[in-house]
Structures are given as structure tokens and as C-alpha cells.
């Protein structure tokens, strides 16, 4: 690895420190007892769970998944003061499920006047296509409805062992006939607010020196789906390295694309791109982020950001040139970032064509500074 790239790697490693934390809602299940249906009581020997559903009464998480934030149940025939446990279930094989969440709540005393109890999960639960939901209680609460207007495509099943605990593995021990649905509804959030900010280092940015384009990608919630970051680096900046705080980046020509997975809601990570400017000038860098196509972003105004990298010409360095041939002095000053002006004077005893003095004198000045060479005739 060259010294330049080694320095770039060290720079990236030092700066890759994640920042501190900084609507489309779908209802799955039924929010009220369907007309003409009978009550199905909970059982203390099994978790009752929705196994299949009908398109007209969706319970199973659809493609794209999302985050479950709330659940509710109809309580008109429940036992006041009893405990009801809501379970989020992920199928792991034929007839087997993993409990992603087990949320136990107490039915109010007296029962809610609205006939419905709603509970917000302490921590939203990420779910994916095929996940389902269940209820468990040792009291005579209502866990399901049957017959009446329930579609024939809706079936429930019993899972053991009980009670449900997070990360436990449950087995299906039996299923109902058609036309049975769980007495539960869940709020599935399918939105995700992806945000990006960016900056460009300007201190000592010179042609041929390393410069840093730093962006911060934030998942402002609610989902945790992968975020795609894109930076089309301006022509004139050579890309040396591109590294995200998490995930991976690819570079194709001047385009940097990074996939940042598993970024928790409210969390941020940096994306660092080390570049080398070829010439002095101003380079406007534009970055963007996007969520997956099946996840809505409620605020796209924060999906792009711009920053300008100002690259200054190299400094003008004036060395001691007295006595040097004017041709050599001009070449040296050009290489050292200066412009020259020749002033010829007659000086007795001086060798024609040699530099008598410079204005300004030896030192370091702004790039492109004009230096007057006083030269003997």
C-alpha cells in the first residue's frame, strides 16, 4: 500500500465513529367483532394464532414487512383485571414458529367503555412477510371469533409450549376449520424517514492533496430496512477510498453507492469518501439516500444534500534567488506556484541576466502571487 493510501486508510479509521441517536400505517386483523360471529375463548394450554388469512381480512404480514407498533383487542366479553399476552410469531419451518415478541397486558377494571383495549409496544417489533400474531391467556378472555361473516380462508391454530416468551420456539399442534379469526388487530408501519447531510473539508485542500467528503446517513424511523446512499463525485476529484460506518460501498467511475443495513430508528452512521483534487477550483458534491421501493418515505425533502469543496491553488513559495540566472528563477517560481514579472535595471559590476532581488522577498504567499524579479541588464 502506498504512503498516500495508507494515510487515507488511517484517516477513515479515525473518523468512522457513528453519531448518537438523533406515514404509511396498515391495520392487520379485525378491530371489532364481525356481525353474526360466535366467541372463541382463550386457552391456558395453547397460544392461539392466525395460521391463514383471507385477502378481505388480512392478518399475515404482507411483502415488504414493516414494524409493529401497537395491538388491540375487543374486550366486551373479557374478564376484568385478567392478563392477556400478545405474541408476534415468525414461521421457521412447517408447523414451527419463533416468538419475536410476547407483550403481556392487564385488561382494565372496569372493562373499557369503548369495548376495545389498545396497547403500544415499548419497543416496535420489525416483522417480515409471512409473520403472524397470536394471543394467550389463562382467564376466560375472548381470543377468536368464528362463523358468521368470517371468510373461509381464515384459520387459527394452537401452539405449544406455553406461556409464550420472546425467542421461544413453538410447535403447531392443531388447526381450526375455515371461518375462524383472531380477536386482535395490529398497527403495521411501513414508512421510513431516511435522511442525509454532507460536508466537504476545506482546510488545506490543494491539488494533489487528500480531501474528505463526509456524509451522515440517519434513519429517523420507524422501519429499519436497508438505506441506499449515493454520491456522484464531481469530475476532477479522484476517489481514493469510500467507507461507510456500517454496510459496504462500491465505486463505479465517479459514482459511490453504499448499502447501509440494520440501522436502528434514530441512529446515524457516517459515510467517508477520501478524494484527491486534480486542479484548484470549487467542486459541488451532491449526495442522496433512498429507502426500498416497498417502504414509503414521509419526507423526501431531506433525502439529498450538497456541499462545496474549495480547492485552493498551491502556495507561492519564494526562495532566495539573488545571483541566479533569470531563466532558472522563472522556472523555479513557476514550479512553486508563483507568477513572475521581470524588471531589468542597469547595475555596474552585476552579471547581465542575473537576479538582483525579488519582490516580495523570500517567504510563502497565496497561490498565484506575482513576484517581480529585478534583473541586471
Helices and strands as residue ranges (DSSP letters): H 3-15, E 25-29, E 38-41, E 47-52, E 66-74, E 83-93, E 96-106, E 116-127, E 132-136, E 142-146, E 155-160, E 169-175, E 180-182, E 185-189, E 192-200, E 210-222, E 227-232, E 237-244, E 248-252, E 255-260, E 267-277, E 281-290, G 300-302, E 304-311, E 316-318, H 326-335, E 339-345, E 355-359, E 363-365, E 370-376
